[in-house]
Amino acid sequence: MKRRQFLKDTGVGLSVGMIGTSFMASNRVLDANERVNIALLGCGGRGRYVARGLIEQGARLTYLCDLLDKRLDVTEQFLAEVQERKPKRVKDMRRVFDAKDVDAVVIAIPDHWHGPASLLACQAGKDVYVEKPHAHNIWESQKMKETARKYNRILQVGTQNRSAPYNLAAREVVKSGRLGKIGLVKVYNLKSGGPFYLGEAGSIPKDFNWDAWLGPAPERPYFQRLFEGGWHKYWDFSGGDLADDGIHQLDLALMLMGDPGFPSAVSCSGGRIIYRGDDAQVPDVQIVSFDFNNFIMTFELTNYPRYMQKTTATIRRNDVLPYWTQNATRIEIYGSELMMTVGRHGGGWQITTSGGREVDKMYGRPPDDVHELNFLECVKTRKQANADIEIAHSACVMIHMANIAHRVGNKKLSFDPQTERFIDNDRANDMLKRIYRKQYEVKI
């Protein structure tokens, strides 16, 4: 069946089985003062806020794309507060990729679609702002990097900590050697949580294409709780909270350490420790260790202690530091002379010595607006974005390395940074790439 006929017959937002054959690449060169036309793919909470931020930074929204009319309605109303002109509403991504009045797309659909949609957008000549994690598996991230360069696309990942001035200042402190020799970096994602149960299936919303939502993931029955966020709990759609939220801290930790590349080994312990017997697959406790040539980076995850808290909005927007001991999303850098603790998303940083005595500090602010402005500027200048796909690739690979180490039995795995494959472990290498449903195969 021809690809366009398939889309017509099924109403699918896109099929990736024929990547590279269906779109005429658009390479419109924008003037420095010209507004960037953007489209939003995925009208959930995060997507609409990113789109709003881009509009406030000078972009023009021309398309909204989502499979649900209700989300289109809510997002259109929300964005009308910052843009009078109504965007076109579509359910088929292909219309966005074909549109001449779209320069860039914001991809905020569920994680299992991030990679395929980004690949199609790049091949259609569109620049991309994709939410994290930008790929469901290591192979997808590799192909996104290759495709962005092949088609000369700006591909910015939504790991906005790389645009925060206070984080850039922290990186300079580390680089200066002021902390001394660093042998250990601890990354935390110690969040609260609870058990997860699918419950009753519920009814598929009217005019909602469940097959299109599943896309490359294996076919399964509709469940309302699965669709409404429960997909984060399943390997078919997600990498768990390590990928969904922890990647922010992991990517920032790599930046602070000068982007050292890939580790030579990964080990993992964890599982459903607290909520055994519920319906979730991903760990609620997960401890990971990454071996670099001259330091160890650990990652600790929980989804149960109710007293752990992410940095609050009050702290993020004022000259206040978190209470680090119960801050859920901190990074600790252990130098031979001094210790640095860093908070993401405006959490600031603090340098301490013996007895907790403060040596230095810097307050933070949320970097979303800076990150969004950086993307729009790069669309015009064609300079590499702060969280370009090549930079973001390492953190994405590492979260999948960690999950693979867990899924093969909580093992220690050796990794070849040159080939980006595991050494002498066929089972682990089989997980570098997912099995795509036939009509949604990614063929580069």
C-alpha positions as CSV (number, residue, x, y, z in Angstrom):
1,M,0.0,0.0,0.0
2,K,1.3,3.5,-0.9
3,R,2.2,5.6,2.2
4,R,-0.2,8.4,1.5
5,Q,-3.1,6.0,0.8
6,F,-2.3,4.3,4.1
7,L,-2.5,7.6,5.9
8,K,-5.7,8.4,4.2
9,D,-7.3,5.1,5.0
10,T,-6.3,4.9,8.7
11,G,-6.1,8.6,9.7
12,V,-2.7,7.9,11.2
13,G,-0.8,11.1,12.1
14,L,2.3,9.7,10.4
15,S,3.8,6.4,9.3
16,V,7.5,6.1,9.5
17,G,7.8,3.1,7.3
18,M,8.7,5.2,4.3
19,I,10.9,7.8,6.0
20,G,12.8,10.0,3.5
21,T,10.5,9.5,0.5
22,S,7.4,11.6,1.1
23,F,8.4,15.1,1.9
24,M,10.0,17.9,-0.2
25,A,12.6,19.4,2.1
26,S,12.0,23.0,2.8
27,N,15.0,25.1,3.6
28,R,13.6,28.6,3.8
29,V,16.3,31.1,5.0
30,L,15.0,33.5,7.6
31,D,16.0,37.1,7.9
32,A,17.3,38.2,11.3
33,N,14.1,40.2,12.0
34,E,11.7,37.6,10.5
35,R,9.4,35.7,12.8
36,V,9.9,31.9,13.0
37,N,6.7,29.9,12.2
38,I,6.3,27.0,14.5
39,A,3.9,24.1,14.9
40,L,3.1,22.2,18.1
41,L,2.9,18.4,17.9
42,G,1.3,17.2,21.1
43,C,-1.0,19.6,23.0
44,G,-0.5,18.3,26.5
45,G,0.7,20.5,29.4
46,R,4.4,20.6,28.7
47,G,3.9,21.2,24.9
48,R,1.5,24.1,25.3
49,Y,3.9,25.8,27.8
50,V,6.9,25.4,25.5
51,A,4.8,26.8,22.6
52,R,3.7,29.7,24.7
53,G,7.3,30.5,25.7
54,L,8.4,30.4,22.0
55,I,5.6,32.8,21.1
56,E,6.6,35.1,23.9
57,Q,10.1,35.0,22.5
58,G,8.9,36.2,19.1
59,A,7.7,33.0,17.2
60,R,4.4,32.7,15.4
61,L,2.3,29.6,16.0
62,T,0.8,28.4,12.7
63,Y,-0.3,24.8,13.5
64,L,-1.6,22.8,16.4
65,C,-1.5,19.0,16.0
66,D,-3.0,16.5,18.4
67,L,-5.2,13.4,18.2
68,L,-7.7,14.7,20.7
69,D,-10.2,17.6,20.0
70,K,-10.3,18.5,23.7
71,R,-6.6,19.1,23.9
72,L,-6.7,21.2,20.7
73,D,-9.5,23.3,22.3
74,V,-7.7,23.8,25.6
75,T,-4.3,24.6,23.9
76,E,-5.9,27.0,21.4
77,Q,-7.6,28.9,24.3
78,F,-4.4,29.0,26.4
79,L,-2.2,30.3,23.6
80,A,-4.8,32.9,22.5
81,E,-3.6,34.9,25.5
82,V,-0.3,35.5,23.8
83,Q,-1.3,35.3,20.1
84,E,-4.4,36.8,18.4
85,R,-4.0,34.9,15.2
86,K,-5.6,31.4,15.4
87,P,-3.4,28.5,14.3
88,K,-4.6,25.8,12.0
89,R,-5.8,22.6,13.8
90,V,-4.8,19.2,12.4
91,K,-4.6,15.6,13.6
92,D,-2.3,14.4,10.9
93,M,1.4,15.2,11.4
94,R,2.0,14.9,7.7
95,R,0.1,18.1,7.1
96,V,2.5,19.9,9.4
97,F,5.5,18.4,7.7
98,D,4.1,19.3,4.3
99,A,3.2,22.9,5.3
100,K,5.2,25.7,3.7
101,D,4.3,28.1,6.6
102,V,6.1,26.0,9.2
103,D,9.8,26.5,9.8
104,A,10.1,24.5,13.0
105,V,8.2,22.0,15.0
106,V,7.9,21.5,18.8
107,I,7.6,17.8,19.5
108,A,5.9,17.1,22.8
109,I,4.0,13.9,22.1
110,P,4.7,10.8,24.2
111,D,8.3,9.6,24.4
112,H,8.0,6.6,22.1
113,W,7.1,9.1,19.2
114,H,9.9,11.6,19.9
115,G,12.5,10.0,17.7
116,P,10.4,9.0,14.7
117,A,8.6,12.4,14.6
118,S,12.0,14.2,14.8
119,L,13.4,12.2,12.0
120,L,10.4,13.0,9.7
121,A,10.6,16.7,10.6
122,C,14.3,16.9,9.8
123,Q,13.7,15.2,6.4
124,A,10.9,17.6,5.7
125,G,13.3,20.5,6.1
126,K,11.9,21.6,9.5
127,D,14.0,22.5,12.5
128,V,13.1,20.7,15.7
129,Y,12.6,21.5,19.4
130,V,12.0,18.1,21.0
131,E,11.2,17.3,24.6
132,K,13.3,15.0,26.6
133,P,14.0,12.2,26.4
134,H,14.5,12.7,22.7
135,A,14.7,9.0,21.8
136,H,13.1,5.8,23.0
137,N,16.3,3.9,22.5
138,I,20.0,4.3,21.6
139,W,19.6,3.5,17.9
140,E,17.0,6.2,17.5
141,S,19.2,8.8,19.1
142,Q,22.1,7.8,16.8
143,K,19.8,8.2,13.7
144,M,18.5,11.6,14.9
145,K,22.1,12.9,15.2
146,E,22.9,11.6,11.7
147,T,19.7,12.9,10.1
148,A,19.9,16.3,11.6
149,R,23.4,16.8,10.2
150,K,22.5,15.2,6.8
151,Y,19.6,17.7,6.3
152,N,21.4,20.6,8.0
153,R,18.7,20.9,10.7
154,I,18.7,22.7,14.1
155,L,17.6,20.0,16.6
156,Q,17.4,21.4,20.1
157,V,16.5,19.0,23.0
158,G,14.4,20.4,25.9
159,T,17.2,19.9,28.5
160,Q,17.1,23.6,29.3
161,N,19.7,23.5,32.1
162,R,22.3,23.9,29.4
163,S,21.1,27.5,28.8
164,A,21.0,28.6,32.5
165,P,23.7,31.3,33.4
166,Y,24.1,29.9,36.9
167,N,24.9,26.4,35.5
168,L,27.4,27.8,33.0
169,A,29.1,29.6,35.9
170,A,29.1,26.3,37.9
171,R,30.8,24.6,34.9
172,E,33.5,27.2,34.9
173,V,34.2,26.6,38.6
174,V,34.6,22.9,38.0
175,K,36.8,23.6,35.0
176,S,39.0,25.9,37.0
177,G,40.1,23.1,39.3
178,R,38.9,25.0,42.4
179,L,37.2,22.0,43.8
180,G,40.3,19.9,43.5
181,K,40.5,16.5,41.8
182,I,37.0,15.0,41.3
183,G,36.6,11.3,41.6
184,L,32.9,11.0,42.3
185,V,29.7,12.8,41.0
186,K,26.4,11.8,42.5
187,V,23.2,12.5,40.6
188,Y,19.8,12.2,42.3
189,N,16.2,11.8,41.3
190,L,14.7,10.8,44.6
191,K,11.0,11.6,44.2
192,S,7.8,10.6,45.9
193,G,5.3,8.3,44.2
194,G,2.9,5.5,44.7
195,P,1.7,2.2,43.2
196,F,0.2,2.2,39.7
197,Y,-2.8,0.2,38.5
198,L,-4.4,0.3,35.1
199,G,-7.9,-0.1,36.5
200,E,-10.9,-0.3,34.2
201,A,-10.2,0.1,30.5
202,G,-12.7,2.9,29.9
203,S,-14.0,4.0,26.5
204,I,-11.9,5.3,23.7
205,P,-12.7,9.0,23.1
206,K,-14.7,9.8,20.1
207,D,-12.7,10.4,16.9
208,F,-9.5,9.3,18.7
209,N,-7.1,7.1,16.8
210,W,-5.6,4.7,19.3
211,D,-3.6,2.9,16.7
212,A,-1.9,6.2,15.7
213,W,-1.2,7.0,19.3
214,L,0.5,3.6,19.8
215,G,2.5,4.2,16.6
216,P,5.8,2.2,16.7
217,A,4.9,0.5,20.0
218,P,3.4,-3.0,20.1
219,E,-0.4,-3.2,19.7
220,R,-2.3,-3.4,22.9
221,P,-5.9,-2.7,24.1
222,Y,-6.8,0.9,25.1
223,F,-6.8,1.8,28.8
224,Q,-7.7,5.3,29.9
225,R,-5.0,5.4,32.6
226,L,-2.4,4.2,30.1
227,F,-3.2,7.0,27.7
228,E,-3.5,9.6,30.5
229,G,0.1,9.4,31.7
230,G,0.4,5.8,32.7
231,W,2.5,5.1,29.6
232,H,5.4,6.4,31.7
233,K,5.3,3.1,33.6
234,Y,5.9,0.8,30.6
235,W,9.1,0.0,28.6
236,D,7.1,0.0,25.3
237,F,6.6,3.8,25.7
238,S,9.2,5.1,28.2
239,G,12.4,4.6,30.1
240,G,10.7,5.3,33.4
241,D,11.4,8.3,35.6
242,L,15.1,8.0,34.9
243,A,14.4,8.9,31.3
244,D,11.4,11.1,31.9
245,D,12.8,13.4,34.6
246,G,16.2,12.2,35.7
247,I,17.7,12.9,32.3
248,H,17.7,16.6,33.3
249,Q,20.1,16.1,36.2
250,L,22.2,13.5,34.3
251,D,22.6,15.9,31.3
252,L,23.5,18.8,33.6
253,A,26.1,16.6,35.5
254,L,27.7,15.8,32.2
255,M,27.8,19.4,31.2
256,L,29.4,20.4,34.6
257,M,32.1,17.7,34.0
258,G,33.0,19.1,30.6
259,D,30.9,16.6,28.6
260,P,33.3,13.6,29.0
261,G,31.7,11.4,26.4
262,F,30.5,7.9,27.1
263,P,31.4,5.7,30.1
264,S,33.2,2.5,29.6
265,A,30.9,0.5,31.8
266,V,27.5,0.7,33.5
267,S,26.0,-1.3,36.4
268,C,22.5,-1.1,37.8
269,S,20.5,-2.5,40.7
270,G,16.8,-1.9,41.3
271,G,13.2,-2.9,40.4
272,R,9.7,-2.6,41.9
273,I,11.0,-2.7,45.4
274,I,8.3,-0.7,47.3
275,Y,5.3,-1.3,45.2
276,R,5.7,-5.0,44.2
277,G,2.8,-6.5,42.5
278,D,1.3,-3.4,41.0
279,D,0.9,-3.0,37.2
280,A,4.1,-0.9,36.5
281,Q,7.2,-2.3,34.8
282,V,9.8,0.4,35.5
283,P,11.7,0.6,38.8
284,D,10.6,2.5,41.8
285,V,14.2,2.2,43.2
286,Q,17.1,2.2,40.8
287,I,20.8,2.7,41.6
288,V,23.2,3.2,38.7
289,S,27.0,3.5,38.4
290,F,28.8,4.8,35.3
291,D,32.6,4.2,35.0
292,F,34.5,7.0,33.3
293,N,38.3,6.9,32.8
294,N,39.0,9.2,35.8
295,F,35.8,9.4,37.8
296,I,32.6,7.6,38.8
297,M,29.2,9.0,38.3
298,T,26.3,7.5,40.2
299,F,22.6,7.9,39.7
300,E,20.0,7.2,42.5
301,L,16.3,7.1,41.8
302,T,13.2,6.5,43.9
303,N,9.5,6.9,43.4
304,Y,8.2,6.5,46.9
305,P,9.5,8.7,49.8
306,R,6.8,11.4,50.4
307,Y,9.2,13.9,52.0
308,M,11.4,14.3,49.0
309,Q,10.6,17.4,46.9
310,K,11.8,19.0,43.7
311,T,13.0,22.6,43.9
312,T,9.9,24.7,44.5
313,A,8.8,27.6,42.3
314,T,9.4,29.9,45.2
315,I,13.1,28.9,45.4
316,R,13.5,28.9,41.6
317,R,12.4,32.5,41.3
318,N,14.0,34.0,44.4
319,D,17.5,34.3,46.0
320,V,17.0,31.1,48.0
321,L,18.8,27.8,48.0
322,P,17.0,24.4,48.5
323,Y,17.4,22.3,51.7
324,W,19.7,20.0,49.9
325,T,19.3,16.9,52.1
326,Q,15.7,16.5,50.9
327,N,16.0,18.1,47.5
328,A,14.9,15.4,45.1
329,T,16.8,16.6,42.0
330,R,20.3,17.7,43.1
331,I,23.8,16.9,41.9
332,E,26.8,16.5,44.2
333,I,30.3,16.9,43.0
334,Y,33.0,15.7,45.4
335,G,36.3,17.4,44.8
336,S,39.4,16.7,46.8
337,E,39.3,20.2,48.3
338,L,35.7,21.3,48.1
339,M,32.2,19.9,47.5
340,M,29.7,21.5,45.1
341,T,25.9,20.9,45.2
342,V,23.9,22.0,42.2
343,G,20.1,22.2,41.7
344,R,18.5,22.0,38.4
345,H,15.9,24.4,36.8
346,G,16.8,27.4,38.9
347,G,18.0,25.7,42.1
348,G,21.3,27.5,42.2
349,W,24.5,26.0,43.6
350,Q,26.6,26.0,46.7
351,I,30.2,25.2,47.5
352,T,31.0,23.9,51.0
353,T,33.9,22.5,53.0
354,S,34.2,20.7,56.4
355,G,31.3,21.1,58.7
356,G,29.0,22.4,56.0
357,R,30.8,25.8,56.0
358,E,29.8,27.7,52.9
359,V,32.6,28.9,50.6
360,D,30.6,30.2,47.7
361,K,27.2,30.1,46.1
362,M,25.1,31.4,43.2
363,Y,21.3,31.6,43.1
364,G,19.5,30.4,40.0
365,R,16.5,31.1,37.8
366,P,14.5,28.9,35.5
367,P,16.2,28.8,32.1
368,D,13.2,28.0,29.9
369,D,13.0,31.4,28.3
370,V,16.7,31.5,27.5
371,H,16.6,28.0,26.0
372,E,13.7,28.9,23.8
373,L,15.3,32.1,22.7
374,N,18.5,30.2,21.9
375,F,16.5,27.8,19.7
376,L,14.8,30.7,17.7
377,E,18.1,32.5,17.2
378,C,19.8,29.3,15.9
379,V,16.9,28.7,13.5
380,K,17.9,32.1,12.0
381,T,21.7,31.9,12.3
382,R,22.1,28.2,11.8
383,K,24.5,28.0,14.7
384,Q,24.6,24.9,16.9
385,A,22.0,25.1,19.7
386,N,22.9,24.9,23.4
387,A,21.3,21.4,23.7
388,D,22.0,20.3,20.1
389,I,21.3,16.7,19.4
390,E,25.0,15.8,19.3
391,I,25.5,17.2,22.8
392,A,22.3,15.7,24.1
393,H,23.1,12.3,22.6
394,S,25.4,11.2,25.5
395,A,22.8,11.6,28.3
396,C,20.2,9.8,26.2
397,V,22.5,6.9,25.5
398,M,23.4,6.7,29.2
399,I,19.8,6.5,30.5
400,H,19.2,3.6,28.1
401,M,22.5,2.0,29.1
402,A,21.3,2.1,32.7
403,N,17.9,0.6,31.9
404,I,19.4,-2.1,29.7
405,A,21.7,-3.1,32.6
406,H,18.7,-3.4,34.8
407,R,16.6,-5.3,32.3
408,V,19.2,-7.9,31.6
409,G,19.3,-8.8,35.3
410,N,20.9,-5.9,37.1
411,K,24.3,-6.6,35.6
412,K,27.5,-4.7,35.0
413,L,28.0,-4.2,31.3
414,S,31.1,-3.0,29.4
415,F,30.5,-0.5,26.7
416,D,32.5,0.5,23.6
417,P,32.3,4.3,23.2
418,Q,33.4,4.1,19.6
419,T,30.8,1.7,18.3
420,E,28.2,2.6,21.0
421,R,27.6,-1.1,21.6
422,F,28.0,-3.4,24.7
423,I,31.0,-5.7,24.7
424,D,30.3,-9.4,24.7
425,N,26.6,-9.2,25.6
426,D,24.2,-10.0,22.8
427,R,21.1,-9.7,24.9
428,A,22.0,-6.1,25.9
429,N,22.8,-5.2,22.3
430,D,19.4,-6.6,21.2
431,M,17.9,-3.7,23.3
432,L,19.8,-1.0,21.5
433,K,16.9,-0.8,19.0
434,R,13.2,-1.5,19.5
435,I,11.1,-3.7,17.3
436,Y,8.8,-1.4,15.4
437,R,5.4,-2.3,14.2
438,K,5.5,-3.1,10.5
439,Q,3.5,0.0,9.4
440,Y,5.6,2.2,11.6
441,E,9.0,1.0,10.8
442,V,11.9,3.5,10.9
443,K,13.9,3.0,7.7
444,I,16.8,5.5,7.2
